[in-house]
Amino acid sequence: MRRTDEGTAMGLQATAVGLGIGAMIWAGHTHAMEKMRADRAAREQAAYDAAVAGNIARLEGIARTALRDLGMAHAEIDRLKRALALRQSYIDRQRAAA
């Protein structure tokens, strides 16, 4: 078996150390990128949830206003029906008297 000289052995050891350090840096970078993606997704979800909650609150206000306006319209219709019934009964009495 051939024996390697000291320079080759040192070069191989330095290469091994460099590959080990590179692997650790790569693993750390990959972990950091995954954490950044997860944080970004969490921020986007929080922004979406806030937007939806804001839209729900605004839509609830619109619905309340529409319901109030609908109630007022029904009250007006009922008032007009009563007024029409009174006028019609007056007209019927006038016709009966004539």
Buried (B, 14 or more C-beta within 10 A) or exposed (E): EEEEEEEEEEEEEEEEEEEEEEEEEEEEEEEEEEEEEEEEEEEEEEEEEEEEEEEEEEEEEEEEEEEEEEEEEEEEEEEEEEEEEEEEEEEEEEEEEE
